Amino acid sequence: MKVEVLGPGCQNCKTLAERVKRVAEEQGLEIDFDYIDDMDEMAERGIALTPALMVDGEAVVTGEVPSEDEIKEILQG
């Protein structure tokens, strides 16, 4: 599963990235994680609000930092 956090490096973006990694580790999920801070790439993907969480190329959360429980639900499908 490809999981990406997109954001300019603000505290909310960093928090989301940390939560995603922690949840994946705690749940034993193997993810291919990437943090994207390139504004041009975000624009190309249609991301206007950050932080954004993308799973397998689909934006599942934008403009907010979901709780760890919400991230578990997202990653476990």
C-alpha positions as CSV (number, residue, x, y, z in Angstrom):
1,M,0.0,0.0,0.0
2,K,1.4,3.4,-1.0
3,V,0.7,6.0,1.7
4,E,1.7,9.7,1.2
5,V,1.4,12.8,3.3
6,L,1.5,16.0,1.4
7,G,2.2,19.3,3.0
8,P,4.7,22.2,3.2
9,G,6.3,21.0,6.4
10,C,4.0,22.7,8.9
11,Q,3.4,21.2,12.4
12,N,0.1,19.7,11.3
13,C,1.8,18.0,8.4
14,K,4.5,16.6,10.6
15,T,2.0,15.4,13.1
16,L,0.0,13.5,10.4
17,A,3.2,11.9,9.1
18,E,4.2,10.8,12.6
19,R,0.7,9.4,13.3
20,V,0.6,7.4,10.0
21,K,4.0,5.8,10.6
22,R,3.1,5.0,14.3
23,V,-0.3,3.5,13.3
24,A,1.3,1.4,10.5
25,E,4.0,0.1,12.9
26,E,1.6,-0.6,15.7
27,Q,-0.8,-2.5,13.4
28,G,2.0,-4.4,11.6
29,L,1.0,-2.9,8.3
30,E,3.6,-2.8,5.5
31,I,3.3,0.5,3.8
32,D,5.4,2.3,1.2
33,F,5.4,5.8,2.9
34,D,6.4,9.1,1.4
35,Y,6.2,12.7,2.5
36,I,5.8,15.2,-0.3
37,D,6.5,18.9,0.3
38,D,6.8,20.0,-3.3
39,M,4.0,22.6,-3.9
40,D,4.0,22.1,-7.6
41,E,3.4,18.3,-7.2
42,M,0.6,19.0,-4.7
43,A,-1.0,21.4,-7.2
44,E,-0.7,18.8,-10.0
45,R,-2.5,16.3,-7.8
46,G,-5.3,18.8,-7.0
47,I,-4.4,19.2,-3.4
48,A,-5.4,22.7,-2.2
49,L,-5.7,22.1,1.6
50,T,-2.9,20.6,3.6
51,P,-2.1,18.3,5.2
52,A,-3.3,15.7,2.8
53,L,-3.3,12.0,3.2
54,M,-3.2,9.9,0.1
55,V,-3.6,6.1,-0.1
56,D,-2.8,4.4,-3.3
57,G,-3.1,7.7,-5.2
58,E,-6.4,8.7,-3.8
59,A,-6.8,11.7,-1.4
60,V,-8.6,10.4,1.6
61,V,-8.1,13.3,4.0
62,T,-7.4,17.0,3.2
63,G,-7.1,20.0,5.4
64,E,-7.1,18.2,8.8
65,V,-5.2,15.9,11.0
66,P,-7.2,12.7,11.6
67,S,-6.9,10.9,14.9
68,E,-4.9,7.7,15.2
69,D,-8.2,5.7,15.3
70,E,-9.3,7.4,12.1
71,I,-6.0,6.6,10.5
72,K,-6.3,2.9,11.6
73,E,-9.7,2.7,9.9
74,I,-8.3,4.3,6.7
75,L,-5.3,2.1,6.5
76,Q,-7.2,-1.1,7.3
77,G,-9.8,-0.3,4.7
